[in-house]
Structures are given as structure tokens and as C-alpha cells.
Amino acid sequence: MHYFSPSGMARYREFLSDLETNLKNLMSQSSNAYETGGNGWHDNASFEHLLEDIHFANSRFAQARSLLVIARILPYPANPERAMYGARVQFLFDGENREVEIVGHGEEDYSAGRVLYLSPLAQALIPHAPGDVYTKEVGDKVREIEIIAVGPLRSLMSEDK
């Protein structure tokens, strides 16, 4: 099962639309590349390169679309008490103070501290609660983790205002 928030699903559908548009654009170039690139399909580097691009774009689109087969829209909780999908978690990671938001597909942005619930870091935090101190292997290293606080996502907090 793959979890999406309602807004995450909307973003993911936009992403799929962009992939599909790219694939269609590449496919529309195939007859021109076939005709202008030399001896039909044989010894036609531009046509062969385009076919590789089409194959890659088609594979990427198919893989991305396959997530929808087992997708479930799950709203984020208003007041999570543990590290979980839809929670903002403040924690010590080997003594370093950190904070992440654990989000669904289509909303992850690692540079902004929004990690996918399936990521190794999120999995190391789930289902722990404030006050929990434990060790967990993350990235081939055993890390000491202490959960400081858990709360709603910042986006949910701003919607309440």
C-alpha cells in the first residue's frame, strides 16, 4: 500500500501528467528522426537515440503510474502522539538536534525536511513517542535517537490559523 494525502495525490497526478506529456512529445519526433537521420532505422544514430529516450520515458511513466494501483488517500492526523505518517518529529540524532516531517508520496522534499514515510530515517523514527531513547541502524551505522517532541505538520498548523 502506498499512502498519499489528498494534496500529495494531486501533486503526484500533475507529475504523471508531465511524464506522459514528455513521452508523447518524444514519440511525436520519431517519424521525423526516422526520415531525416539516414538509412531508415539502420545506421541512424538520432533515431536510435530517440528510441532509447522513448523507452526510458515509457518505463519511467509506467513505473510511476503503477503506484496508483495500490495507492490509498489518507489524510494526515490532526494531533499525532507518536512518530508516524503525517507527524512533525523533533529528535536528537547522535546528539544533533533535528526535525523532520513524515509525509506521503508526492510531498517529500528532503532539503525542506519533508521525508517520505518509507525512507530509512522515517522508518527509524516510527512508531516512537516523546521520551523514547533507543539505538537503530540507519545508513549502515548504529545511531542513538531520542524523540523530543511530536506534533502536526506545519502545513496543517498554518491551515488552522
C-alpha positions in Angstrom: 0.0 0.0 0.0 1.3 3.5 -0.9 -0.1 6.4 1.1 -0.9 9.8 -0.3 -2.5 12.8 1.4 -5.2 14.5 -0.8 -2.8 17.3 -1.8 0.0 14.8 -2.3 -2.2 12.8 -4.7 -3.0 16.0 -6.7 0.8 16.8 -7.0 1.5 13.2 -8.0 -1.1 13.3 -10.7 0.5 16.5 -12.0 3.8 14.7 -12.0 2.3 11.8 -14.0 0.8 14.2 -16.5 4.2 15.8 -17.0 5.8 12.4 -17.6 3.0 11.5 -20.1 3.4 14.8 -22.0 7.1 14.2 -22.2 6.6 10.7 -23.6 4.1 11.9 -26.2 6.5 14.7 -27.3 9.3 12.2 -27.7 7.0 9.8 -29.7 5.9 12.6 -32.0 9.5 13.1 -33.0 10.1 9.5 -34.1 8.9 9.8 -37.8 11.0 12.9 -38.4 14.1 11.3 -36.8 13.5 8.2 -38.9 13.2 10.1 -42.2 16.0 12.6 -41.7 18.5 10.6 -39.8 19.9 8.5 -42.6 19.2 5.0 -43.8 15.8 4.4 -42.1 16.4 2.6 -38.9 19.8 1.1 -39.8 22.8 3.3 -39.0 20.5 6.1 -37.9 22.1 7.4 -34.6 19.5 10.1 -34.0 16.6 7.7 -34.4 18.3 5.1 -32.2 19.0 7.7 -29.5 15.3 8.8 -29.7 14.1 5.2 -29.3 16.3 4.9 -26.2 14.8 8.1 -24.8 11.2 6.9 -25.6 11.9 3.5 -23.9 13.3 5.3 -20.8 10.4 7.8 -20.7 7.9 5.0 -21.1 9.4 2.9 -18.4 9.5 5.8 -16.0 5.9 6.7 -16.7 4.7 3.0 -16.3 6.6 2.7 -13.0 5.2 6.0 -11.7 1.7 5.1 -12.8 1.9 1.6 -11.1 2.0 3.3 -7.7 -1.6 4.3 -8.2 -2.7 0.7 -8.4 -2.0 0.2 -4.7 -2.5 3.9 -3.6 -4.6 5.0 -0.7 -5.5 8.5 0.1 -5.0 9.0 3.8 -5.5 12.4 5.4 -2.8 13.5 7.9 -3.7 13.2 11.6 -4.5 16.4 13.4 -2.6 15.6 16.6 -0.2 12.7 16.3 1.2 11.5 19.6 3.9 9.3 18.0 6.3 9.5 15.1 4.1 8.4 12.2 2.8 9.3 8.7 1.7 12.9 9.0 3.8 13.8 12.0 6.4 16.5 12.7 9.2 15.0 14.8 11.9 16.8 16.8 14.6 14.4 17.8 18.3 14.0 18.7 20.2 12.1 16.2 23.6 11.1 17.6 23.3 14.1 19.9 22.4 16.5 17.0 19.0 18.3 17.2 16.9 17.6 14.1 13.4 18.0 12.9 11.5 16.3 10.1 8.0 16.0 8.8 7.0 12.5 7.8 4.8 12.8 4.7 3.2 10.7 2.0 4.1 10.2 -1.7 4.2 13.4 -3.8 5.1 15.7 -0.9 8.6 14.6 0.1 11.2 17.3 -0.1 14.3 16.2 1.7 16.0 19.7 1.5 13.0 21.1 3.3 12.9 18.4 6.0 9.9 16.5 4.5 10.8 12.8 4.3 8.7 10.1 2.8 7.2 7.7 5.4 9.1 4.8 3.7 12.5 6.5 3.9 15.1 4.9 6.2 15.1 7.9 8.5 11.3 7.9 8.9 11.3 4.2 9.5 13.9 4.7 12.2 11.5 7.2 14.0 8.2 5.3 13.5 6.4 4.4 15.9 8.4 6.1 18.8 7.0 8.7 21.1 8.5 11.6 23.0 10.9 10.4 25.7 11.9 7.3 23.8 15.7 6.8 23.6 17.0 3.9 21.5 19.6 2.8 19.0 18.8 2.0 15.4 20.8 1.2 12.3 20.4 4.0 9.8 22.7 4.2 6.8 25.0 1.3 7.8 25.6 3.0 11.2 24.1 2.4 14.6 22.6 5.7 15.7 21.4 6.9 19.0 18.0 8.5 18.7 15.9 10.4 21.3 12.4 11.6 20.4 12.0 15.1 21.9 8.5 16.1 20.6 5.9 15.1 18.1 3.2 17.4 16.5 1.2 18.1 13.5 2.7 19.0 10.2 3.5 22.7 9.8 1.1 22.9 6.8 -1.7 21.6 9.0 -0.9 24.2 11.7 -1.0 27.0 9.1 -4.4 25.8 7.8 -5.8 26.2 11.3 -4.9 29.9 11.5 
